[in-house]
Amino acid sequence: MDSSIYIAMSAAKQDLMRTAIIAQNVANANTIGFKSDHAEFQPLFAQMTNTLNSGAYSQLDTMQVNTQRGTYRTTGLSNDLSARDGFWIAVSLPDGTEGYISTATTLTDKDGILRTAQGNIVLGDRGRIRIQDGKPYKFTSNGNVTVRDDDNTEVIDKLKIVAIEGKDLIKGPYGVLTRKDGRAMTATIADGAILPGVLENSNVNSMVAMTESLEIAKSYQDQINMIMAAKALDKNSNSLLKLN
């Protein structure tokens, strides 16, 4: 069978994967703090020349996350916060690994532990941040967590804020960014890194995503047409061989 059919099948599969990723991005266009994904595929030529067994295929190389910040929205709520570009807020994920977020609505659980609305534990310089007796709390621009008791304001901890480049982050199984090597970061001094009472919108550009979807749909149809043409050519070739 003509090798072009395998190339077309590989390209069609790639288009389907890209479509699924874009659909996921669009579905989260209104999710606070969501970072869009895109797939990186190995070049077809590199695949064909890499080994004798690789053949005429393309395959998923890596999933990349777009860490560019979305627009900010002021809520004025004391339990909302965002990190300025270049800084991240550390959280503890369900499996114990450390993740990094750029925005969150926070709350306290029954034990007074500070968590994000998704349930991840917000980390401070001393580990978990505990707020006693359900006292009202707020964040300062340098990451301090303060509680008010009568007329007194007390700093009970400081958010663990880290500085890391987006290229060193991947999106983990919980939808939260982690380091590629899985290691925890060391906190950084980050005066002015936190925006209290502010949430960050998703960085998904719906118009761009829809345009990409249309382009992929056209590409997919082109691959299907190529597959059908290759099948027809193969059938005709077999017929000629039988006649001979």
N, C-alpha and C positions, 0 to 999 in steps of 0.2 A: 504494500500500500504506500502511496506517495507520502513522504515525510511531512509535507505541508499540512496534512490533516492533524498530525500530532502537535505541530506548532500552533495551529488554530485552536485545538482543544485546550492546550495549555493557556493560551491567551484568553479564551472564553472563561476558563476557571478563574483566572486572575481577575477578570472583570466582575465576576460574581462576588468574589471576596471583597473587592473594592466597593461594590454596591452595598454589601452588608455593613461595612465600616461606616460609609457615609450615612446610611439609614440610622445607625446607632448614634452618630453625631447629631443628626437632625432631631432625633427623638429627645436628645438632651440639650437642645438649644436654649431651653428655659430653666435648666438645672443650675442652681447657684454654684459657681466655682468649677463647673465641668470643663475639662481640657480635651479638645478634640484629638482624634487619632488619625493616623494615616499609615499605610503600609508601604514598605520598601521591598521591592522584588529584585532578585539578582538579574543582571543583564543577560539576555538570551545568548549573546555571543560568548560571554564568559562561561556560561553553562556548557556550551557546545565544545569549547576548547579546554575546559578544565580537566575532564577525564574522558576516556573512551566510552564509558558507560553512562555518562550524564544525558546524552541525547539532546534533542531539540526541545527543551522545556524551559519554562521559567518557574521559579518557586519563591515563596515568601521568605525574605531574608530576615527582616526585623519589623516589629511594630513600633512606630515612632509616635511620640506624644507632642503635641504643640503646647508648649508651656507659656506662650505669650499670654499676658493678662487680658481679661475681658474688661468691659467698662465697669466703673464703680457706681454703686447706688447707696445713697445715704439713707439709713433707716432711723438713726437716732436712738436705737435700742442699745442698752448697756451690755446685752449678751451677744451682740453681733460684733464681728471684727474681721479685718482683712490685713494682709501683709503687703507692703509696697513691693514693687518689682525688684527681683533679685533676692528677696527674703522669703522664708517659708516657716510655717508654724509646725512644730513636731507633734505627732500624735502616736499613740500606741495602738496597733492593730490587733484584731482578735487572736492572731497567731503569735503575738508577742514581738513582732518586728516593728521597726520604727518607720512611720510614713510621714509625708510632708504635704500640707495643704496650704492654700493661699487665702482662704476665707472660710468662715463658719458661723453658724448660729449655735450657741452653746447652751447647755443646761446642766443641772446637777442631778445625779441619780439619788436613790434612797439612802446611800451612804455618804452623800455629799461630794462625790467625785465629779470633777468637771469633765464633761463629755461634749462631743459635737452632736448635732441633731441626728447624725447617722449612727451614733453609739460609740465612736472611737474616743479613747481617753486622751484628753489634752495634757501634754507633758509640760512640766515646769523644770526649773533648775534642780529641784530636789525630787524629781519623779512625778508621781501623780499629784494633782492639785486638789486638795480637800477644802471645801467651804463648809464650815460648821453651822449647824442650826438653820440652814436655809437662808442665811443672811444675804441681802442684796449685794451684788458684786459688779465690778466694772473693770475695764482694761485702760491702761494709759498708753501713750504713743511709744514709750520705750519698752512695753511689754509687761509692766507690773500688773499684778492682779490685786485689786484692793477691795476690801469690804468695809461697809459702814455700820458702826454700832453706836447708836445714839448720836452724839455729835462728833465722834471720833472716826477717822479714816485710817485703816491699817493695811499695810502692804503684807500680804500673806505668802506671796511667791512671785516668781517672774516666769513668763512664758519661755519655753525653750525655742529660741529663734535661730535658724540656721541660714547660712548663705551658700547656695550651691547653684551651679549653672544647669540650665534645663537639659543640656545634652547628656548630663550624667544621671538623669532620672528616667525611670520607666513606670508604666502604670501597672500596678500589681493586681492580684485576683480580687481585691476588695474595691477596686476602682480608685485607689489612692496611690499617689506617686511614692516610689521608694528609690533608693540608690540602686544602680545597676549591680553593684557588688554586694548588695544586701546589708552593708554595714551601717551602723548608726553614725550620725554626724555629731560633731562637737558644737556646742552653742557658741554663737558669736555675739559680740557687743553690737547692738543695733538700735541706737537712739533714733527715734522717729520712724522706726520700721513698721509700726502698727498703726492702722487706721481704725480707731474705736467707732462703733456705731455705723460701720460701713460694710456692705456686702459686695462681692465681685460677681458680675454676671458671667455666664458661659462665654467662652471665646469662639464659639461656633458661629460662622458667618453663613446664615441660611441661604442667602442668595448665591454665594459661591458654591455651596454644597449642592444646590439644585442644578446649577449649571454643570457641575462635574457629573452629576447623575445622568443628565441628558447626553453628555459626551460619552460616558461609559456605556449607556444603552445603545448608542449608535455603534460603538466599537464592538459590543457583544453581538449585535446583529450582523456586522461585517464578518465576524469570526464564524458565525453559524452558516452564513452564505458560503464562506470558504470551505467549511467542512462538507456541505452539500455538494459543492462543485468538485471537491476532491473525491467524494464517494462516486459521483457520476463518472468522473474520469477513470477511476479504478474499474468500475463496472464495464465501461466501454473497452478498456484495455483487455479485460478478461474475455470479453466477447470476441475481440479480434484474435486473441490467442487460440480460442476454440475453433475459429474458422480456419486457422492455419493448421 
